[in-house]
Amino acid sequence: MTPRSRPWGTLILFIIAFFLSAYFTFAAVQGDYGLFRRAEIVAQSATLEAQRDDLRSRVARMENLTQRLSDTYLDLDLLDQQAREVLGLLRSDEIVIR
């Protein structure tokens, strides 16, 4: 090996090492399993947990209303309210103003 060809080999080795480290750094930040993707997943997880909690409260409310209109327990006020909203029923002593 001549002394002149040695610096070129070292330079090529450093260039290859630089590009490999740049590639792996980019992949660690921007890749499918990188830092930005992790931040997106954490944010999406928080949003989905909030939606889940909202749905749980809505299901609990609907279960309560269903139980209050069941055969074993009948809430007359709720039945009256539902008949007015859904069926548009009125009592005979009420006056409708439009």
Buried (B, 14 or more C-beta within 10 A) or exposed (E): EEEEEEEEEEEEEEEEEEEEEEEEEEEEEEEEEBEEEEEEEEEEEEEEEEEEEEEEEEEEEEEEEEEBEEEEEEBEEEEEEBEEEEEEEEEEEEEEEE
